[in-house]
């Protein structure tokens, strides 16, 4: 299924369950934190992370939708912020240069 279709179906799922108007960003952030914890567990156990990544995306779609944004818009803003960033790898982590 195409990403756009999956996002649309996910928004419909949220709306059908009153998870846009009936929830808050704070509540959804707590759910996001829970899902990130599950991803951490899967990575630690070296098991399939696809469901965990998908669950994180579901929550991010909720937060974006409730704020009137699309995932593409959010990603574009983030990309514009990082596209010219320089730095170096330190112990497997990219550390950006001081501004």
C-alpha atoms as a printed R data frame, in Angstrom:
   type eleno elety resid chain resno       x      y      z
1  ATOM     1    CA   UNK     A     1   0.000  0.000  0.000
2  ATOM     2    CA   UNK     A     2   1.265  3.516 -0.772
3  ATOM     3    CA   UNK     A     3   2.453  5.687  2.117
4  ATOM     4    CA   UNK     A     4  -0.140  8.381  1.355
5  ATOM     5    CA   UNK     A     5  -2.925  5.787  1.524
6  ATOM     6    CA   UNK     A     6  -1.628  4.385  4.799
7  ATOM     7    CA   UNK     A     7  -1.428  7.857  6.328
8  ATOM     8    CA   UNK     A     8  -4.971  8.666  5.173
9  ATOM     9    CA   UNK     A     9  -6.302  5.388  6.574
10 ATOM    10    CA   UNK     A    10  -4.466  6.037  9.850
11 ATOM    11    CA   UNK     A    11  -6.052  9.493 10.157
12 ATOM    12    CA   UNK     A    12  -9.477  7.942  9.470
13 ATOM    13    CA   UNK     A    13  -8.742  5.353 12.178
14 ATOM    14    CA   UNK     A    14  -7.889  8.116 14.665
15 ATOM    15    CA   UNK     A    15 -11.029 10.081 13.784
16 ATOM    16    CA   UNK     A    16 -13.283  7.011 14.080
17 ATOM    17    CA   UNK     A    17 -11.966  6.422 17.591
18 ATOM    18    CA   UNK     A    18 -12.110 10.079 18.692
19 ATOM    19    CA   UNK     A    19  -8.329 10.150 19.147
20 ATOM    20    CA   UNK     A    20  -7.951 13.598 17.567
21 ATOM    21    CA   UNK     A    21 -10.579 15.654 19.417
22 ATOM    22    CA   UNK     A    22 -10.826 13.286 22.378
23 ATOM    23    CA   UNK     A    23  -7.138 13.224 23.269
24 ATOM    24    CA   UNK     A    24  -4.387 15.756 23.878
25 ATOM    25    CA   UNK     A    25  -0.838 16.244 22.673
26 ATOM    26    CA   UNK     A    26   0.352 15.433 26.190
27 ATOM    27    CA   UNK     A    27  -1.566 12.145 26.230
28 ATOM    28    CA   UNK     A    28  -0.313 11.273 22.769
29 ATOM    29    CA   UNK     A    29   3.253 12.140 23.773
30 ATOM    30    CA   UNK     A    30   2.969  9.682 26.666
31 ATOM    31    CA   UNK     A    31   1.798  7.054 24.148
32 ATOM    32    CA   UNK     A    32   4.738  7.956 21.898
33 ATOM    33    CA   UNK     A    33   7.100  7.492 24.842
34 ATOM    34    CA   UNK     A    34   5.604  4.036 25.455
35 ATOM    35    CA   UNK     A    35   6.054  3.077 21.799
36 ATOM    36    CA   UNK     A    36   9.671  4.320 21.788
37 ATOM    37    CA   UNK     A    37  10.270  2.121 24.837
38 ATOM    38    CA   UNK     A    38   8.960 -0.866 22.883
39 ATOM    39    CA   UNK     A    39  11.321  0.001 20.012
40 ATOM    40    CA   UNK     A    40  14.202  0.171 22.465
41 ATOM    41    CA   UNK     A    41  13.267 -3.277 23.794
42 ATOM    42    CA   UNK     A    42  13.108 -4.747 20.291
43 ATOM    43    CA   UNK     A    43  16.482 -3.249 19.384
44 ATOM    44    CA   UNK     A    44  17.984 -4.571 22.621
45 ATOM    45    CA   UNK     A    45  16.562 -8.031 21.926
46 ATOM    46    CA   UNK     A    46  17.568 -7.834 18.259
47 ATOM    47    CA   UNK     A    47  14.000 -8.583 17.140
48 ATOM    48    CA   UNK     A    48  11.941 -7.151 14.268
49 ATOM    49    CA   UNK     A    49  11.394 -3.414 14.784
50 ATOM    50    CA   UNK     A    50   8.886 -2.778 11.979
51 ATOM    51    CA   UNK     A    51   5.770 -2.836 14.175
52 ATOM    52    CA   UNK     A    52   7.448 -0.558 16.713
53 ATOM    53    CA   UNK     A    53   8.462  1.959 14.047
54 ATOM    54    CA   UNK     A    54   4.953  1.790 12.578
55 ATOM    55    CA   UNK     A    55   3.348  2.349 15.987
56 ATOM    56    CA   UNK     A    56   5.568  5.406 16.498
57 ATOM    57    CA   UNK     A    57   4.460  6.717 13.107
58 ATOM    58    CA   UNK     A    58   0.799  6.188 14.048
59 ATOM    59    CA   UNK     A    59   1.227  8.371 17.126
60 ATOM    60    CA   UNK     A    60   3.220 10.995 15.206
61 ATOM    61    CA   UNK     A    61   0.428 11.129 12.610
62 ATOM    62    CA   UNK     A    62  -2.015 11.783 15.457
63 ATOM    63    CA   UNK     A    63   0.067 14.615 16.899
64 ATOM    64    CA   UNK     A    64   0.675 16.169 13.472
65 ATOM    65    CA   UNK     A    65  -3.011 15.920 12.524
66 ATOM    66    CA   UNK     A    66  -4.253 17.448 15.767
67 ATOM    67    CA   UNK     A    67  -1.923 20.402 15.146
68 ATOM    68    CA   UNK     A    68  -2.973 20.836 11.514
69 ATOM    69    CA   UNK     A    69   0.278 19.534 10.014
70 ATOM    70    CA   UNK     A    70   1.158 16.683  7.678
71 ATOM    71    CA   UNK     A    71   4.051 14.291  8.199
72 ATOM    72    CA   UNK     A    72   5.557 15.565  4.955
73 ATOM    73    CA   UNK     A    73   5.411 19.145  6.224
74 ATOM    74    CA   UNK     A    74   7.053 18.186  9.526
75 ATOM    75    CA   UNK     A    75   9.761 16.199  7.755
76 ATOM    76    CA   UNK     A    76  10.395 19.086  5.361
77 ATOM    77    CA   UNK     A    77  10.868 21.510  8.267
78 ATOM    78    CA   UNK     A    78  13.273 19.076  9.947
79 ATOM    79    CA   UNK     A    79  15.178 18.436  6.721
80 ATOM    80    CA   UNK     A    80  15.626 22.163  6.100
81 ATOM    81    CA   UNK     A    81  17.091 22.348  9.599
82 ATOM    82    CA   UNK     A    82  19.605 19.515  9.065
83 ATOM    83    CA   UNK     A    83  20.420 19.645  5.337
84 ATOM    84    CA   UNK     A    84  23.512 21.831  5.698
85 ATOM    85    CA   UNK     A    85  24.490 20.641  9.163
86 ATOM    86    CA   UNK     A    86  28.075 19.559  9.645
87 ATOM    87    CA   UNK     A    87  29.592 17.466 12.376
88 ATOM    88    CA   UNK     A    88  31.295 14.193 13.063
89 ATOM    89    CA   UNK     A    89  30.585 10.679 14.191
90 ATOM    90    CA   UNK     A    90  31.408  9.987 17.827
91 ATOM    91    CA   UNK     A    91  30.851  6.433 19.048
92 ATOM    92    CA   UNK     A    92  28.295  5.803 16.286
93 ATOM    93    CA   UNK     A    93  26.366  9.032 16.920
94 ATOM    94    CA   UNK     A    94  26.442 12.137 14.688
95 ATOM    95    CA   UNK     A    95  27.439 15.140 16.817
96 ATOM    96    CA   UNK     A    96  26.721 18.446 15.093
97 ATOM    97    CA   UNK     A    97  29.288 21.216 15.023
98 ATOM    98    CA   UNK     A    98  28.662 24.192 17.298
99 ATOM    99    CA   UNK     A    99  26.757 26.971 15.553
